[in-house]
Amino acid sequence: MKRYQAMVLSQANKAFSSSEEAEDFTQEVFLKAYESLSTFRGEAQFSTWLFQIARNQISKHFKKKKLSTQTWDDSLPTQVPNVTPSFADQLAHEEEGHLLRHLISKLPIAYQKPILLHYFENRSLKEISEDMNIKINTIKSHISRGKDLIRKWWKHE
C-alpha cells in the first residue's frame, strides 16, 4: 500500500473536489484491490492493474452519484447529469489514456519501467536509480528515449 498510495491518491485528487473525499476513496480502492487480489493474473504490472481498479471505482462512484442526484421532469425527456468537471475531463481523455497505456506497453522494458515508476508511481529519479541499480543519468536517458518513441508512435496512431 505504501508503494502505490501516491499513485492512487493522485488519481483520486483529480476526480474529487475535497482531499478528504480523495483519501476516503483511496482507502476504498485498496480495499477493493485486496478483495480482488485473486483475480490479478500478472499479465500486466501490478501498478497498471491497481490503476485500472481506481479508474473503475471512480466511474462507479460518479454513475451512482449521477443516478441519485438526477431528477426527471415530465416535460423534458432527460436532464443533464450532475458531473464534476474533473470527471468529465477524465472521460474526455479516456481514449487517449488507453492509447498511451498501449504505447507504453510496447516500449522496451528498459524504457517502460522507469517511465511507469516515475510518472505513474510518482517515484523520484533517485529512487528509481537506486531500485534498478542504474545511474541516474541513464534513467533520465531511458525516460527521454521512451517519451520520444511514444511521441513518434502517437503521431502514427
Secondary structure, 3 states (H helix, E strand, C coil): CCCCHHHHHHHHHHHCCCHHHHHHHHHHHHHHHHHCHHHCCCCCCHHHHHHHHHHHHHHHHHHHHHHHHCCCCCCCCCCCCCCCHHHHHHHHCHHHHHHHHHHHHHCCHHHHHHHHHHHHCCCCHHHHHHHHCCCHHHHHHHHHHHHHHHHHHHHHC
